[in-house]
Amino acid sequence: MNRHFAFAVAVSSGLLLVACGSDDGNGDAGQPVLSKADTLTLTSVELPARYVTSGTVTSDHRVSISSRISGYIRELPVREGDRIKTGQVLVRVDPVNARQGLVQAEADLADAKGDLNRYEELFKASAVSKQQLDRVRLRYKVARSQVEQARNQLSYAEVRSPVDGVVVEKRMNKGDLASPGAPILLLEDPANLLVETYVSDQFVSGIREGDEVEIEVSSLQQAFTGVVRQVVQAADAVSHQFLIKIALQARDDVHPGMYAQVGFKVGSRKGLQVPVAAVIERAGLNGTYVADSNGIVHYRQIRLGQKRGEQIEVLAGLHDGDTVAWNGAPALVTGMKLQAK
């Protein structure tokens, strides 16, 4: 009997210890420690109700680079992701055909020049007519033009960038055969960005060019503003949705190809916001300290929404009238009592 009694006491003591512990393991069963902290009593505010779609960041200025002559690619010194300056050499093609064309054109010019000299002498001696001399002169002009054209073709062996940009796609490599019009590289200008997204016919009538929308790129965890630049007034034949193009300001942390979410304002709703400084992250979960009616703080987990400046929306975990606390001195832990600053 004594052994059973001792075991029951031990179990009861263990339960008592657990019951007295704090939410974050730092509480004290004695007199609460006082802490001076910033506080805010929450009240519902008007927040925009948004229709959210997914989209992709693209460049408004996309350039396809190709060769104007046929030949094997001798040099292709750039790779995907490289930043390119206007005038930078992108491709060098081995201009075998263009070089042969120049040799042939120069030979024709030399022959035409000789004929012209001979006919001019004959015309002075009245041995040929003016009409015959004019035909020889015309042949000489055509031959000279063909030499200039052949020299221009030879200069096309070096392909230079027409714009500042970034290489986003490389379709050929050194040793491949380039031909006129066949894309070799694809460049995009990162200073002119768009987000392309599709919206259903239910909402497209309420979207106008010039409307401001919220853009959120998941890797940045912060919303910023875009402006509707174009509403394509023709639905996709498969999805029956409408393409919307949204202009962005140039940002160093946003790049073509990124996934983005677009929020179109469709009304308003009530919601709660807390200062970003009041949010605490622990093991990937978010929480904040909430004061009860006696001024004792308790750690509470919350679910966050969108960040707007220095405020962030709370989707779950807090209620209208709750008092949150942060920036405590000493640092806040569950069980502390707030003291006015």
Sine and cosine of phi, psi and omega as CSV:
sin_phi,cos_phi,sin_psi,cos_psi,sin_omega,cos_omega
0.00,0.00,-0.66,0.75,-0.01,-1.00
-0.88,0.47,-0.64,0.77,0.00,-1.00
-0.90,0.44,-0.68,0.73,0.02,-1.00
-0.90,0.44,-0.63,0.78,0.00,-1.00
-0.90,0.43,-0.68,0.73,0.00,-1.00
-0.89,0.45,-0.65,0.76,0.01,-1.00
-0.90,0.44,-0.65,0.76,0.01,-1.00
-0.90,0.43,-0.64,0.76,0.04,-1.00
-0.89,0.46,-0.67,0.74,-0.01,-1.00
-0.90,0.44,-0.68,0.73,0.01,-1.00
-0.90,0.43,-0.67,0.74,0.01,-1.00
-0.89,0.45,-0.63,0.77,0.03,-1.00
-0.89,0.45,-0.66,0.75,0.00,-1.00
-0.88,0.47,-0.68,0.73,0.04,-1.00
-0.89,0.45,-0.61,0.79,0.00,-1.00
-0.90,0.43,-0.63,0.78,0.01,-1.00
-0.92,0.40,-0.67,0.75,0.01,-1.00
-0.89,0.45,-0.67,0.74,-0.03,-1.00
-0.90,0.44,-0.51,0.86,-0.03,-1.00
-0.99,0.10,-0.20,0.98,-0.06,-1.00
-0.95,0.32,0.39,-0.92,0.02,-1.00
-1.00,0.04,0.20,-0.98,-0.01,-1.00
-0.90,0.43,-0.55,0.83,-0.04,-1.00
-0.93,-0.37,0.25,0.97,0.10,-0.99
0.98,0.19,0.16,0.99,-0.06,-1.00
-0.87,-0.50,0.21,0.98,-0.05,-1.00
-0.96,0.27,0.15,-0.99,0.00,-1.00
-0.67,-0.74,0.81,-0.59,-0.04,-1.00
-0.95,0.32,-0.17,0.98,-0.02,-1.00
-1.00,0.07,-0.46,-0.89,0.00,-1.00
-0.89,0.46,0.76,-0.65,-0.03,-1.00
-0.88,0.48,0.64,-0.77,0.07,-1.00
-0.98,0.21,0.69,-0.72,0.01,-1.00
-0.99,0.12,0.62,-0.79,0.03,-1.00
-0.62,-0.79,0.74,-0.67,0.10,-0.99
-1.00,0.04,0.79,-0.61,-0.09,-1.00
-0.54,-0.84,0.33,-0.94,0.16,-0.99
-0.98,0.22,0.63,-0.77,-0.02,-1.00
-0.72,-0.69,0.38,-0.92,0.05,-1.00
-0.50,-0.86,0.81,-0.59,0.10,-0.99
-1.00,-0.01,0.84,-0.54,-0.16,-0.99
-0.98,0.20,0.67,-0.75,0.16,-0.99
-0.72,-0.69,0.55,-0.83,-0.01,-1.00
-0.91,0.42,0.62,-0.78,0.03,-1.00
-0.80,-0.61,0.32,-0.95,0.05,-1.00
-0.98,0.22,0.85,-0.53,0.05,-1.00
-0.86,-0.51,0.52,-0.85,-0.02,-1.00
-0.93,0.36,0.71,-0.71,0.15,-0.99
-1.00,0.06,0.76,-0.65,-0.14,-0.99
-0.80,-0.60,0.56,-0.83,0.16,-0.99
-0.99,-0.12,0.90,-0.43,-0.15,-0.99
-0.97,-0.23,0.75,-0.66,0.08,-1.00
-0.79,-0.61,0.28,-0.96,0.07,-1.00
-0.98,-0.19,0.49,-0.87,-0.02,-1.00
-0.43,-0.90,-0.08,-1.00,-0.04,-1.00
-0.74,-0.68,0.67,-0.74,0.08,-1.00
-0.97,0.23,0.79,-0.61,0.05,-1.00
-0.75,-0.66,0.16,-0.99,0.06,-1.00
-0.99,-0.13,0.65,-0.76,0.05,-1.00
-0.97,0.23,-0.28,0.96,-0.02,-1.00
-0.84,-0.55,0.99,-0.17,-0.02,-1.00
-0.88,-0.47,0.75,-0.66,-0.08,-1.00
-0.82,-0.58,0.78,-0.62,0.08,-1.00
-1.00,-0.10,0.81,-0.59,-0.03,-1.00
-0.98,-0.17,0.81,-0.59,0.04,-1.00
-0.64,-0.77,0.21,-0.98,0.02,-1.00
-1.00,-0.04,0.52,-0.86,0.04,-1.00
-1.00,-0.09,-0.06,1.00,0.04,-1.00
-0.74,-0.67,0.32,-0.95,0.05,-1.00
-1.00,0.06,0.57,-0.82,0.04,-1.00
0.31,-0.95,0.32,-0.95,0.04,-1.00
-0.97,0.23,0.64,-0.77,-0.01,-1.00
-0.95,0.32,0.88,-0.48,-0.03,-1.00
-1.00,-0.02,-0.59,0.80,0.02,-1.00
-0.65,-0.76,0.69,-0.72,0.09,-1.00
-0.57,-0.82,0.98,0.18,-0.22,-0.97
-0.99,0.14,0.05,1.00,-0.06,-1.00
-0.95,-0.31,0.36,-0.93,0.02,-1.00
-0.74,-0.67,0.21,-0.98,0.06,-1.00
-0.85,0.52,0.69,-0.72,0.00,-1.00
1.00,-0.09,-0.25,0.97,0.00,-1.00
-0.93,0.36,0.66,-0.75,0.10,-1.00
-1.00,0.05,0.72,-0.69,-0.13,-0.99
-0.89,-0.46,0.63,-0.78,0.08,-1.00
-0.97,-0.25,0.46,-0.89,0.06,-1.00
-0.85,0.53,0.76,-0.65,0.00,-1.00
1.00,-0.01,-0.13,0.99,0.00,-1.00
-0.94,0.33,0.66,-0.75,0.02,-1.00
-0.95,0.32,0.83,-0.56,-0.01,-1.00
-0.97,-0.24,-0.64,0.77,-0.10,-1.00
-0.62,-0.78,0.63,-0.78,0.19,-0.98
-0.84,-0.54,0.82,-0.57,-0.03,-1.00
-0.96,-0.29,0.62,-0.78,0.06,-1.00
-0.96,0.26,0.94,-0.33,-0.18,-0.98
-1.00,0.00,0.84,0.54,-0.06,-1.00
-0.87,0.49,-0.78,0.63,-0.04,-1.00
-0.90,0.43,-0.65,0.76,0.00,-1.00
-0.91,0.41,-0.61,0.79,0.01,-1.00
-0.92,0.39,-0.67,0.75,0.04,-1.00
-0.90,0.43,-0.61,0.79,0.04,-1.00
-0.90,0.45,-0.60,0.80,0.03,-1.00
-0.92,0.38,-0.66,0.75,0.03,-1.00
-0.87,0.49,-0.69,0.72,0.01,-1.00
-0.91,0.42,-0.67,0.74,-0.01,-1.00
-0.91,0.41,-0.63,0.78,0.02,-1.00
-0.92,0.40,-0.59,0.80,0.05,-1.00
-0.91,0.41,-0.68,0.74,0.04,-1.00
-0.89,0.45,-0.61,0.79,0.02,-1.00
-0.91,0.41,-0.67,0.74,0.02,-1.00
-0.89,0.46,-0.64,0.77,0.02,-1.00
-0.91,0.41,-0.69,0.72,0.01,-1.00
-0.91,0.41,-0.60,0.80,0.03,-1.00
-0.90,0.45,-0.67,0.74,0.03,-1.00
-0.89,0.45,-0.68,0.73,0.03,-1.00
-0.89,0.46,-0.65,0.76,-0.02,-1.00
-0.89,0.45,-0.71,0.70,0.03,-1.00
-0.87,0.50,-0.68,0.73,-0.03,-1.00
-0.91,0.41,-0.68,0.73,-0.03,-1.00
-0.94,0.34,-0.53,0.85,0.07,-1.00
-0.90,0.44,-0.63,0.78,0.06,-1.00
-0.92,0.39,-0.65,0.76,0.01,-1.00
-0.92,0.39,-0.59,0.81,0.00,-1.00
-0.92,0.38,-0.59,0.80,0.06,-1.00
-0.89,0.45,-0.53,0.85,0.01,-1.00
-1.00,0.00,0.13,0.99,0.00,-1.00
0.87,0.49,0.51,0.86,-0.01,-1.00
-1.00,-0.01,-0.32,0.95,0.05,-1.00
-0.74,-0.67,0.35,-0.94,-0.02,-1.00
-0.99,0.11,0.23,-0.97,0.07,-1.00
-0.90,0.44,-0.57,0.82,0.00,-1.00
-0.91,0.42,-0.65,0.76,0.04,-1.00
-0.91,0.42,-0.66,0.75,0.03,-1.00
-0.90,0.44,-0.65,0.76,0.01,-1.00
-0.89,0.46,-0.63,0.78,0.02,-1.00
-0.90,0.44,-0.63,0.78,0.01,-1.00
-0.93,0.36,-0.64,0.77,0.05,-1.00
-0.88,0.47,-0.66,0.75,0.02,-1.00
-0.89,0.46,-0.66,0.75,0.03,-1.00
-0.88,0.47,-0.61,0.79,0.03,-1.00
-0.91,0.41,-0.67,0.74,0.02,-1.00
-0.89,0.45,-0.66,0.75,0.02,-1.00
-0.90,0.44,-0.67,0.74,-0.01,-1.00
-0.90,0.43,-0.62,0.78,0.02,-1.00
-0.92,0.40,-0.64,0.77,0.05,-1.00
-0.90,0.43,-0.62,0.79,0.01,-1.00
-0.92,0.39,-0.53,0.85,0.08,-1.00
-0.92,0.39,-0.69,0.72,0.04,-1.00
-0.88,0.48,-0.66,0.76,0.02,-1.00
-0.91,0.42,-0.65,0.76,0.01,-1.00
-0.92,0.40,-0.61,0.79,0.05,-1.00
-0.92,0.40,-0.63,0.78,0.07,-1.00
-0.89,0.45,-0.68,0.73,0.03,-1.00
-0.86,0.51,-0.62,0.78,0.00,-1.00
-0.92,0.39,-0.55,0.84,0.02,-1.00
-0.94,0.35,-0.36,0.93,0.00,-1.00
-0.96,0.27,-0.04,1.00,0.06,-1.00
-0.90,0.44,-0.36,0.93,0.06,-1.00
-0.96,-0.29,0.88,-0.48,-0.01,-1.00
-0.97,-0.22,0.85,-0.52,-0.02,-1.00
-0.93,-0.36,0.43,-0.90,-0.04,-1.00
-0.96,0.28,0.75,-0.66,0.05,-1.00
-0.99,0.12,-0.17,0.99,-0.09,-1.00
-0.59,-0.81,0.28,-0.96,0.26,-0.96
-0.98,0.21,0.65,-0.76,-0.01,-1.00
-0.03,-1.00,-0.22,-0.97,0.00,-1.00
-0.79,-0.61,0.68,-0.73,0.06,-1.00
-0.96,0.27,0.89,-0.46,-0.02,-1.00
-0.95,-0.31,-0.29,0.96,0.02,-1.00
-0.46,-0.89,0.67,-0.74,0.01,-1.00
-0.83,-0.56,0.95,-0.31,-0.13,-0.99
-0.99,-0.11,-0.25,0.97,0.04,-1.00
-0.74,-0.68,0.25,-0.97,0.01,-1.00
-0.74,-0.67,0.17,-0.99,0.04,-1.00
-0.83,0.55,0.75,-0.66,-0.03,-1.00
0.99,-0.15,-0.29,0.96,0.05,-1.00
-0.96,0.29,0.41,-0.91,0.02,-1.00
-1.00,0.03,0.89,-0.45,0.05,-1.00
-1.00,0.01,0.60,-0.80,0.05,-1.00
-0.70,-0.72,0.43,-0.90,-0.06,-1.00
-0.83,0.56,0.79,-0.62,0.05,-1.00
1.00,0.05,-0.24,0.97,-0.01,-1.00
-0.98,0.17,0.86,-0.50,-0.07,-1.00
-0.88,0.47,0.71,-0.71,0.07,-1.00
-0.95,-0.30,-0.71,0.71,0.00,-1.00
-0.73,-0.69,0.37,-0.93,0.12,-0.99
-0.81,-0.58,0.83,-0.56,-0.01,-1.00
-0.94,-0.35,0.54,-0.84,0.11,-0.99
-0.74,-0.67,0.59,-0.81,0.04,-1.00
-1.00,-0.03,0.94,-0.35,-0.05,-1.00
-0.95,0.31,-0.13,0.99,0.01,-1.00
-0.99,0.13,-0.23,0.97,0.00,-1.00
-0.84,-0.55,1.00,-0.01,-0.12,-0.99
-0.96,-0.28,0.54,-0.84,0.11,-0.99
-0.77,-0.64,0.42,-0.91,0.26,-0.97
-0.92,-0.39,0.82,-0.57,0.04,-1.00
-0.97,-0.25,0.79,-0.62,-0.02,-1.00
-0.58,-0.81,0.27,-0.96,0.01,-1.00
-0.88,-0.48,0.64,-0.77,0.04,-1.00
-0.83,-0.56,0.43,-0.90,-0.01,-1.00
-0.97,0.23,0.30,-0.95,0.00,-1.00
-0.92,0.40,-0.25,0.97,0.03,-1.00
-0.92,0.40,-0.51,0.86,-0.10,-0.99
-0.92,-0.39,-0.24,0.97,-0.15,-0.99
-0.90,0.44,-0.50,0.87,-0.03,-1.00
-0.92,0.39,-0.38,0.93,-0.01,-1.00
-1.00,-0.06,0.07,1.00,-0.03,-1.00
-0.97,-0.26,0.78,-0.63,-0.03,-1.00
-0.82,-0.57,0.47,-0.88,0.12,-0.99
-0.88,0.48,0.72,-0.70,-0.04,-1.00
0.99,-0.13,-0.21,0.98,0.05,-1.00
-0.91,0.42,0.63,-0.77,0.10,-1.00
-1.00,0.04,0.66,-0.75,0.01,-1.00
-0.75,-0.66,0.34,-0.94,0.06,-1.00
-1.00,-0.08,0.75,-0.66,0.05,-1.00
-0.92,-0.40,0.73,-0.68,0.06,-1.00
-0.76,-0.66,0.88,-0.48,0.10,-1.00
-0.99,-0.13,0.84,-0.54,-0.16,-0.99
-0.84,0.55,-0.58,0.82,-0.04,-1.00
-0.95,0.32,-0.32,0.95,-0.02,-1.00
-1.00,-0.07,-0.44,0.90,0.00,-1.00
0.83,0.55,0.61,0.79,0.04,-1.00
-0.41,-0.91,0.69,-0.72,-0.01,-1.00
-1.00,0.08,0.52,-0.85,0.13,-0.99
-0.61,-0.79,0.12,-0.99,-0.19,-0.98
-0.98,-0.17,0.64,-0.76,0.15,-0.99
-0.80,-0.60,0.23,-0.97,-0.02,-1.00
-0.82,-0.58,0.76,-0.65,0.02,-1.00
-0.89,0.45,0.86,-0.50,-0.02,-1.00
-0.98,-0.18,-0.53,0.85,-0.03,-1.00
-0.46,-0.89,0.70,-0.72,0.15,-0.99
-0.92,-0.40,0.94,-0.33,-0.03,-1.00
-0.97,0.24,0.91,-0.41,-0.11,-0.99
-1.00,0.08,0.79,0.62,0.09,-1.00
-0.41,-0.91,0.83,-0.56,-0.07,-1.00
-0.98,0.22,0.51,-0.86,0.11,-0.99
-0.90,0.44,0.69,-0.72,-0.11,-0.99
-0.92,0.40,-0.42,0.91,-0.05,-1.00
-1.00,-0.05,-0.80,0.60,-0.08,-1.00
-1.00,0.05,-0.28,0.96,-0.04,-1.00
0.87,0.50,0.52,0.85,0.07,-1.00
-0.92,-0.40,0.29,-0.96,-0.11,-0.99
-0.95,-0.31,0.70,-0.72,0.00,-1.00
-0.98,0.20,0.77,-0.64,0.07,-1.00
-0.87,-0.49,0.75,-0.66,0.05,-1.00
-0.93,-0.36,0.79,-0.61,-0.10,-0.99
-0.86,-0.50,0.81,-0.58,-0.01,-1.00
-0.99,0.12,0.66,-0.75,0.04,-1.00
-0.89,-0.46,0.46,-0.89,0.18,-0.98
-0.98,0.22,0.49,-0.87,-0.02,-1.00
-0.88,0.47,0.76,-0.65,0.03,-1.00
-0.70,-0.72,0.63,-0.77,0.00,-1.00
-0.95,0.32,-0.37,0.93,-0.08,-1.00
-0.98,-0.18,0.08,1.00,0.05,-1.00
-0.89,-0.45,0.77,-0.64,-0.09,-1.00
-0.74,-0.67,0.47,-0.88,0.05,-1.00
-0.83,0.56,0.63,-0.77,0.00,-1.00
0.99,-0.13,-0.23,0.97,0.00,-1.00
-0.93,0.36,0.54,-0.84,0.10,-1.00
-0.99,0.15,0.68,-0.73,-0.03,-1.00
-0.67,-0.74,0.45,-0.89,0.14,-0.99
-0.92,-0.39,0.68,-0.73,-0.07,-1.00
-0.90,-0.44,0.78,-0.63,0.02,-1.00
-0.93,-0.36,0.93,-0.37,0.06,-1.00
-1.00,-0.07,0.78,-0.62,-0.02,-1.00
-0.95,0.33,0.83,-0.56,0.00,-1.00
-0.82,-0.57,0.16,0.99,0.00,-1.00
0.37,-0.93,-0.41,-0.91,0.02,-1.00
-0.63,-0.78,0.27,-0.96,-0.02,-1.00
-0.43,-0.90,0.27,-0.96,0.07,-1.00
-1.00,0.05,0.61,-0.79,0.03,-1.00
-0.34,-0.94,0.14,-0.99,0.01,-1.00
-0.92,-0.40,0.61,-0.79,0.09,-1.00
-0.76,-0.65,0.56,-0.83,0.09,-1.00
-0.80,-0.60,0.38,-0.93,0.10,-1.00
-0.89,0.46,0.61,-0.79,0.03,-1.00
-0.84,0.54,-0.56,0.83,-0.03,-1.00
-0.91,0.42,-0.34,0.94,-0.03,-1.00
-0.99,0.10,-0.14,0.99,-0.06,-1.00
-1.00,0.01,0.73,-0.68,0.01,-1.00
-0.88,-0.47,0.73,-0.69,0.04,-1.00
-0.96,-0.29,0.79,-0.61,0.03,-1.00
-0.71,-0.70,0.87,-0.49,0.05,-1.00
0.81,0.59,0.64,0.77,0.04,-1.00
0.99,0.15,0.00,1.00,0.02,-1.00
-0.94,-0.35,0.51,-0.86,-0.03,-1.00
-0.97,-0.25,0.55,-0.84,0.03,-1.00
-0.38,-0.93,0.03,-1.00,0.05,-1.00
-0.43,-0.90,0.24,-0.97,0.05,-1.00
-1.00,-0.07,0.76,-0.66,-0.01,-1.00
-0.87,-0.49,0.74,-0.67,0.00,-1.00
-1.00,-0.03,0.70,-0.71,0.06,-1.00
-1.00,0.08,-0.13,-0.99,-0.07,-1.00
-0.91,0.42,-0.34,0.94,0.01,-1.00
-1.00,-0.10,0.06,1.00,-0.01,-1.00
0.99,0.13,0.19,0.98,0.04,-1.00
-1.00,0.04,0.75,-0.66,-0.06,-1.00
-1.00,-0.03,0.55,-0.83,0.04,-1.00
-0.69,-0.72,0.66,-0.75,0.04,-1.00
-0.97,0.24,0.73,-0.68,-0.01,-1.00
-0.71,-0.70,0.73,-0.68,0.05,-1.00
-0.97,0.25,0.59,-0.80,-0.01,-1.00
-0.70,-0.71,0.34,-0.94,0.09,-1.00
-0.92,-0.38,0.79,-0.61,-0.14,-0.99
-0.99,-0.13,0.43,-0.90,0.11,-0.99
-0.93,-0.38,-0.69,-0.72,-0.11,-0.99
-1.00,0.08,0.59,-0.80,0.05,-1.00
-1.00,0.01,0.70,-0.71,0.05,-1.00
-0.73,-0.68,0.98,-0.18,-0.05,-1.00
0.91,0.42,-0.83,-0.55,-0.02,-1.00
-1.00,-0.09,0.10,1.00,0.03,-1.00
-0.91,-0.40,0.46,-0.89,0.04,-1.00
-0.67,-0.74,0.67,-0.74,-0.06,-1.00
-0.97,0.25,0.61,-0.79,0.08,-1.00
-0.95,-0.32,0.89,-0.46,-0.04,-1.00
-1.00,0.05,-0.49,0.87,-0.02,-1.00
-0.41,-0.91,0.50,-0.87,0.07,-1.00
0.94,-0.35,-0.34,0.94,0.01,-1.00
-0.79,-0.61,0.35,-0.94,-0.03,-1.00
-0.72,-0.69,0.34,-0.94,0.07,-1.00
-0.84,0.54,0.79,-0.62,-0.01,-1.00
0.99,-0.15,-0.24,0.97,0.07,-1.00
-0.91,0.42,0.52,-0.85,0.05,-1.00
-0.93,-0.37,0.87,-0.48,0.03,-1.00
-0.99,-0.17,0.47,-0.88,-0.03,-1.00
-0.73,-0.68,0.51,-0.86,0.03,-1.00
-0.34,-0.94,0.15,-0.99,-0.01,-1.00
0.84,0.55,0.72,0.69,-0.01,-1.00
-0.97,0.24,0.49,-0.87,0.09,-1.00
-0.69,-0.72,0.96,-0.28,0.00,1.00
-0.92,0.38,0.16,-0.99,-0.07,-1.00
-0.83,0.56,0.64,-0.77,-0.07,-1.00
-0.94,0.35,0.65,-0.76,0.22,-0.98
-0.64,-0.77,0.36,-0.93,0.00,-1.00
-0.84,0.54,0.72,-0.69,0.02,-1.00
0.98,-0.20,-0.24,0.97,0.07,-1.00
-0.94,0.34,0.43,-0.90,0.02,-1.00
-0.94,-0.34,0.72,-0.70,-0.02,-1.00
-0.96,0.27,0.62,-0.78,0.07,-1.00
-0.82,-0.57,0.76,-0.66,-0.05,-1.00
-0.86,0.52,0.64,-0.76,0.03,-1.00
-0.97,0.24,0.00,0.00,0.00,0.00
